[in-house]
Amino acid sequence: MRDAANERGREDNRQQARACTGPHMHRQKAGGLHAPAPSLWAKRGLPVIIRIAGPLSLAGVFLLTLLLVSVVTWAATKSQDRYLTEQLIVRNITPGQDVTDHEWGIVRLEMGLEKNGAPDSGRKTKFPRSPLRVKVDNKEVSCYVVDSATGYDGKKTYAYRTVAIRLGAQPGPRVITVLYHGLVKSIPITYNPSGQLEFADLYDHQAILGKKPVTIHWFGCYLPKESVKISVNDKVVPADMDVPQDAPELLAGRISPGEKLKPGANKVRIEALDIRGNKRERDLVFYYYPDNRVPLGDEFALSLGLEEPKNGPFYDAVVEGGSIQRTHQLGQRPGPERMGGQMIVPPGKAVLAWFKAVRPGESTIATMVKQYSTDEPMEVERARVAVYPMVPSPSLHAADAPSLEKYLQHLPFWPLLRTGH
C-alpha cells in the first residue's frame, strides 16, 4: 500500500515537472527568461469574442454609413429645396445692358434674396449673416451698402440691398458676379460711362465777402486732363489738376483767379471732352465784394451751411438794417466732395439765403444755427454790408439832370450841395 502511494506521488511530481517544461512553454533567445505560453483564455476565449464582435462591428459600420448617407441626403434635399425657393436677384442691371449712368464712377447695384411664401410666424425678415462679395471680371472689388429694405409683398419674402461699386477707368465689356448666402449670379454688361463736371464749393450767384484769397474747386469724371480749359471773365487761367491713384477715372481741379477777379459779378467757365468725345461745360456766375460794399440793386446769395431736413442742423439768416432785404431761402443739392477715398454727394441740402440791396446804407447779416428744432438759435457768423448807389456814366446828357439830382439825393453830402457849402 505504501509503495502504491509512493508511486502515485512520484507520478504527480513528474506531471508537475512536465507542466513546467512542457510544449506549451517556449524559450526566448539564449540567456533569456522563460515566458508563459498563451493561456486558455487567449487560445479559446479571445477568438470567440472576435467571432462574436466581428458581425457586430460590421453592423455598426453599416449603421454609421447609413446614418451618414441619410444626413448627406437630407442636407442635399434641404439645399435643393432652398435653391428652388430662394433666389439671388439683381434688379437694376440686366444681362447685355449698356450701362451709362454712374455717380462719379460709382454704379449702384440693387441685389437681394427672394423666397416664396410668407416669413415665419412672429419673425421679421432679416438679412442672412453671410458675407456679401462682388467681383468684376473675376476680380473682387470693394463695395459698401448705401440702402436696404426687407418685407413681404403678399407672394414672397424679400431682403434687398443697394451696394455701390466701381467698374473701372475705361469703358468696355464687364462681367459682374455677386456672391451671397451660398448663391452666385453673374451678369455680363457693357460699361459706357459719360463724363461729369461740377463745381464743388461755390454756387451760382453766391457772394464772397471780404478780402480773402479765392480758390474755386471743381471735380470731373472720365475727362482727359489735356481736354480741360478754364476761363475767368473770358481770360484763360491755369488749373491745378490731380488724378487720385485709387480712382483714376476722377479728376480734382482748383483755380485761384487772383487779379482776374473784379468787384461785382464774375464768370467762370470750364470746358472739356469726355472719353466718349462728348463736350462737357459748366458756367458759374458769382459775386465778389472785397470791401463788403454792394451796389444798389444787386441780388446775391450766401451759403449758410449743409442742412439735414429731419435731423438738423437747421440754418437761418437774420438781417438788421434797412439797406439789405432778405428775399427768400432755398435748399440746393450740395456739390460733390472727396471723403474716405470715395467721391460722394453729401446727403441733405445746401441752404442758400437770397438778399437784395434795396437802399444805400449799412446792414448786418447774421447766420444762425440750431442743432435741433427745439433749440434756441445761436449766431455763428456776422457780416456788415454797405450798400452804395451806382456811379452814373460820365457821358450823362443835360436832359438827364433830374435823374442826376435824384441820384445825388442818396449821397450823404447832398444837404451840403443844397446849401452851397
C-alpha positions in Angstrom: 0.0 0.0 0.0 2.8 2.3 0.9 4.6 1.5 -2.3 1.5 2.3 -4.3 1.1 5.7 -2.6 4.8 6.5 -3.2 4.4 5.6 -6.8 1.4 7.9 -7.2 3.4 10.8 -5.6 6.3 10.3 -7.9 3.8 10.3 -10.9 2.4 13.6 -9.7 5.9 15.1 -9.4 6.6 14.0 -13.0 3.4 15.6 -14.2 4.2 18.9 -12.4 7.7 18.8 -14.0 6.1 18.3 -17.4 3.7 21.2 -16.7 6.8 23.5 -16.1 8.8 22.3 -19.1 6.1 21.0 -21.4 5.5 22.1 -25.1 3.2 24.9 -24.1 6.2 26.8 -22.8 8.7 28.5 -25.2 12.2 29.9 -24.7 13.5 33.3 -25.6 16.9 33.6 -27.1 19.8 32.1 -25.3 20.3 33.6 -21.9 16.6 34.9 -21.8 13.9 34.1 -19.3 11.1 31.6 -19.9 7.8 33.3 -20.7 4.5 31.7 -20.1 2.6 30.2 -23.0 -0.7 31.6 -24.1 -3.4 30.8 -21.6 -6.6 29.0 -22.3 -8.4 32.4 -22.4 -6.1 33.6 -25.2 -6.4 30.3 -27.0 -10.2 29.9 -26.8 -12.0 33.0 -25.3 -10.5 35.7 -27.4 -11.2 34.1 -30.8 -14.8 33.5 -29.6 -15.2 37.2 -28.7 -13.7 38.2 -32.0 -16.0 35.9 -33.8 -19.0 37.4 -31.9 -17.9 41.0 -32.2 -17.0 40.8 -35.9 -20.5 40.7 -37.1 -21.5 43.4 -34.5 -18.6 45.7 -35.8 -19.7 45.2 -39.4 -23.3 46.0 -38.3 -22.0 49.2 -36.6 -20.1 50.3 -39.6 -23.1 49.6 -41.8 -25.4 51.6 -39.4 -22.9 54.5 -39.3 -22.6 54.6 -43.1 -26.4 54.5 -43.4 -26.6 57.4 -40.9 -24.0 59.5 -42.8 -25.8 58.8 -46.1 -29.1 59.9 -44.6 -27.5 63.2 -43.3 -25.9 63.9 -46.6 -29.2 63.2 -48.4 -31.1 65.4 -46.0 -28.7 68.2 -46.4 -28.7 67.9 -50.2 -32.5 67.8 -50.2 -32.7 70.9 -47.9 -30.1 72.6 -50.2 -32.1 71.7 -53.3 -35.3 73.0 -51.6 -33.5 76.3 -50.7 -32.3 76.7 -54.2 -35.8 76.1 -55.6 -37.5 78.6 -53.2 -34.7 81.1 -52.5 -33.2 83.2 -55.4 -30.4 85.8 -55.7 -31.8 88.8 -57.5 -30.1 91.7 -59.2 -32.9 94.2 -60.1 -31.5 97.2 -61.8 -29.0 95.7 -64.2 -29.8 93.1 -66.8 -27.5 90.8 -68.9 -26.2 92.6 -72.0 -27.2 96.0 -70.8 -25.3 99.1 -71.9 -24.6 100.8 -68.6 -24.1 104.6 -68.9 -25.3 106.0 -65.7 -23.0 106.5 -62.7 -22.3 108.8 -59.8 -18.7 109.9 -60.1 -17.5 106.5 -61.3 -19.8 104.6 -58.8 -22.5 102.3 -60.1 -25.3 101.3 -57.8 -26.2 97.6 -57.7 -29.6 96.6 -56.3 -29.4 93.0 -55.2 -31.0 90.7 -52.7 -32.7 87.5 -51.8 -36.3 86.5 -52.6 -38.1 83.5 -51.1 -41.5 82.1 -51.9 -44.1 82.4 -49.2 -44.5 84.5 -46.1 -41.9 84.8 -43.3 -42.0 82.5 -40.3 -44.8 83.5 -37.9 -43.7 86.1 -35.4 -40.3 86.7 -37.0 -39.1 89.7 -39.0 -37.4 89.3 -42.3 -33.7 89.7 -41.8 -30.6 89.6 -43.9 -28.5 86.4 -43.7 -25.2 86.9 -41.9 -23.3 85.6 -44.9 -20.7 88.0 -46.3 -21.6 89.8 -49.5 -19.0 89.8 -52.2 -18.9 91.4 -55.7 -16.4 90.6 -58.4 -15.8 92.5 -61.7 -14.1 90.3 -64.4 -13.4 87.7 -61.7 -11.6 90.2 -59.5 -13.1 91.1 -56.2 -13.9 94.8 -55.7 -14.8 96.8 -52.7 -18.4 97.6 -52.1 -20.4 99.4 -49.5 -24.1 99.3 -48.6 -26.0 102.6 -49.3 -29.6 101.4 -48.8 -31.6 98.3 -47.7 -35.1 97.1 -47.5 -36.9 94.0 -46.2 -40.5 92.8 -46.2 -43.3 90.6 -47.7 -45.3 91.6 -50.8 -48.0 89.1 -50.4 -46.3 86.4 -52.5 -42.7 86.4 -51.5 -40.4 87.4 -48.7 -37.5 89.7 -49.8 -34.4 91.3 -48.4 -32.8 93.8 -50.8 -29.6 95.8 -50.5 -28.2 98.6 -52.7 -24.4 98.5 -52.9 -22.0 100.9 -54.6 -19.1 99.6 -56.7 -16.6 100.9 -59.2 -16.4 99.4 -62.7 -13.0 100.9 -63.7 -11.5 103.8 -65.5 -12.0 102.6 -69.1 -15.2 101.7 -71.0 -15.8 98.2 -72.3 -17.4 94.8 -71.5 -17.6 93.7 -67.9 -18.9 90.6 -66.0 -20.3 91.5 -62.6 -20.5 88.5 -60.2 -22.5 88.6 -57.0 -21.8 86.0 -54.3 -24.1 85.9 -51.3 -25.5 83.3 -48.9 -24.1 80.4 -51.0 -25.7 81.7 -54.2 -23.9 83.1 -57.2 -25.2 85.3 -60.0 -23.1 86.6 -63.0 -24.3 89.4 -65.3 -22.4 90.4 -68.5 -22.7 94.1 -69.3 -21.1 96.8 -71.4 -19.8 99.8 -69.4 -20.0 103.0 -71.5 -19.9 105.9 -69.0 -20.4 109.6 -69.9 -18.3 112.4 -68.4 -19.2 114.5 -65.4 -18.2 118.1 -64.5 -19.3 120.1 -61.4 -18.2 123.0 -59.2 -17.6 121.7 -55.7 -18.0 124.5 -53.1 -19.4 127.5 -55.0 -23.0 128.0 -56.1 -24.5 130.2 -58.9 -25.0 133.9 -57.7 -23.2 133.2 -54.4 -21.4 136.2 -52.9 -17.9 136.1 -51.5 -17.4 138.9 -48.9 -14.1 140.3 -47.7 -10.5 140.5 -49.0 -9.7 136.8 -48.6 -8.0 134.6 -51.2 -10.5 133.0 -53.6 -10.0 129.4 -54.6 -12.6 127.6 -56.8 -12.7 123.8 -56.6 -14.3 121.5 -59.2 -14.4 117.8 -60.0 -14.5 115.9 -63.2 -15.1 112.2 -64.1 -14.0 110.4 -67.2 -12.4 113.6 -68.5 -8.9 113.6 -70.0 -6.8 116.3 -68.3 -5.5 117.7 -71.6 -9.0 118.5 -72.8 -9.8 120.8 -69.8 -9.9 124.6 -70.5 -10.9 127.2 -67.8 -11.5 130.9 -68.1 -12.4 133.7 -65.7 -14.1 136.7 -67.2 -13.2 135.4 -70.6 -9.5 135.1 -69.7 -7.8 131.7 -69.7 -6.4 130.8 -66.3 -4.2 127.8 -65.4 -5.6 125.0 -63.3 -4.1 122.5 -60.8 -5.5 119.0 -61.5 -4.9 115.8 -59.6 -5.8 112.2 -60.5 -6.4 110.0 -57.4 -4.4 106.8 -57.6 -7.2 104.7 -56.2 -9.7 106.2 -58.6 -8.0 107.1 -62.0 -11.4 108.0 -63.6 -11.7 111.0 -61.3 -10.2 114.5 -61.8 -9.9 117.0 -59.0 -9.2 120.6 -60.0 -8.8 124.1 -58.5 -8.1 127.6 -59.7 -7.0 130.8 -58.0 -8.2 133.7 -60.2 -6.3 136.3 -58.2 -6.1 139.6 -60.1 -8.5 138.4 -62.8 -11.4 138.9 -60.3 -13.3 142.2 -60.3 -15.7 143.7 -57.7 -19.2 142.6 -58.5 -20.2 139.8 -60.9 -17.6 137.3 -62.2 -18.0 134.5 -64.7 -16.1 131.2 -64.6 -16.3 128.7 -67.5 -15.0 125.1 -67.7 -14.9 123.1 -70.9 -13.7 119.6 -71.5 -14.2 116.5 -73.7 -15.1 113.1 -72.0 -13.8 109.7 -73.0 -16.7 109.3 -75.5 -15.8 112.5 -77.3 -18.8 114.4 -75.9 -18.4 118.1 -74.9 -18.9 118.9 -71.2 -19.1 122.5 -70.0 -20.1 124.4 -66.8 -20.7 128.1 -66.3 -20.9 129.8 -62.9 -21.6 133.5 -62.1 -20.6 134.6 -58.6 -20.3 138.0 -56.8 -17.1 139.3 -55.3 -17.3 142.1 -52.7 -13.8 142.6 -51.3 -14.8 145.6 -49.2 -18.2 144.3 -48.3 -19.6 147.1 -50.4 -22.7 146.1 -52.5 -24.0 148.1 -55.4 -27.6 149.2 -55.1 -30.0 146.8 -56.8 -27.7 143.7 -56.7 -29.2 140.4 -55.8 -26.9 137.7 -54.3 -27.0 134.5 -52.2 -25.0 133.4 -49.2 -24.3 129.8 -48.4 -25.3 129.2 -44.7 -24.3 125.6 -44.4 -25.3 122.0 -45.1 -28.7 121.1 -43.5 -30.3 117.7 -42.8 -34.1 118.4 -43.0 -35.0 115.8 -40.4 -32.0 115.6 -38.1 -30.5 119.1 -38.3 -28.6 121.3 -38.0 -31.1 124.0 -39.1 -29.8 127.3 -40.6 -31.4 130.7 -40.9 -30.2 134.3 -41.7 -31.3 137.4 -39.8 -30.8 140.9 -41.3 -30.5 144.1 -39.2 -30.8 147.4 -41.0 -32.8 148.6 -43.9 -30.3 148.6 -46.7 -30.4 144.8 -47.3 -33.6 142.8 -47.7 -33.8 139.1 -47.4 -36.0 137.8 -50.3 -36.1 134.0 -49.9 -34.2 130.9 -48.8 -33.6 127.8 -50.9 -32.2 124.4 -50.4 -29.9 123.2 -53.2 -28.2 119.9 -53.8 -24.7 120.1 -52.5 -21.7 119.8 -54.7 -19.5 116.6 -54.7 -16.7 116.1 -52.3 -14.0 113.6 -51.7 -14.4 111.6 -48.5 -12.9 108.4 -47.2 -11.3 107.6 -50.6 -14.7 107.9 -52.3 -16.3 110.7 -54.3 -19.7 111.4 -52.8 -22.5 113.9 -52.9 -23.3 114.6 -49.2 -26.9 114.0 -48.0 -29.1 116.8 -47.2 -29.1 120.2 -48.9 -27.0 123.3 -49.1 -29.0 126.2 -47.6 -28.8 129.4 -49.7 -30.3 132.6 -48.4 -31.0 135.3 -51.0 -30.7 139.0 -50.5 -31.2 142.3 -52.4 -29.6 145.7 -51.9 -32.6 148.0 -51.7 -31.3 151.3 -50.4 -28.0 153.0 -49.5 -26.7 152.4 -46.0 -25.4 149.6 -43.8 -26.9 146.4 -42.7 -25.6 143.3 -40.9 -26.4 139.7 -41.9 -26.2 137.1 -39.1 -26.1 133.4 -39.8 -28.0 131.5 -37.1 -27.9 127.7 -36.4 -29.6 125.3 -34.1 -28.7 121.7 -33.8 -32.3 120.5 -33.1 -35.6 122.1 -34.0 -36.4 122.8 -30.3 -33.1 124.5 -29.6 -32.6 128.3 -29.3 -30.8 129.6 -32.4 -27.1 130.5 -32.0 -25.2 133.1 -34.0 -22.2 131.6 -35.8 -21.2 134.4 -38.2 -21.9 138.1 -38.8 -21.1 140.2 -41.8 -21.5 144.0 -42.1 -22.5 145.1 -45.6 -22.6 148.7 -47.0 -24.9 149.5 -49.9 -23.9 152.3 -52.3 -25.6 153.7 -55.4 -24.1 153.1 -58.8 -21.9 155.9 -60.2 -23.6 157.5 -63.3 -21.9 157.4 -66.6 -19.6 160.5 -67.4 -21.5 160.9 -70.7 -24.7 161.9 -68.9 -26.7 164.3 -71.0 -28.1 167.6 -69.6 -31.6 166.3 -70.3 -30.9 163.7 -67.6 -30.4 166.3 -64.9 -33.5 165.3 -63.0 -32.1 161.7 -62.8 -28.8 163.1 -61.7 -30.4 165.1 -58.9 -32.4 162.0 -57.8 -29.1 160.1 -57.7 -27.3 162.8 -55.7 -30.1 162.8 -53.1 -28.9 159.4 -52.0 -25.5 160.7 -51.1 -24.7 161.7 -47.5 -23.3 165.1 -48.6 -26.5 166.1 -50.6 -27.6 168.6 -47.9 -24.2 170.3 -48.3 -24.8 170.6 -52.0 -28.2 172.3 -51.5 -26.8 174.9 -49.1 -23.9 175.8 -51.4 -21.1 174.7 -49.0 
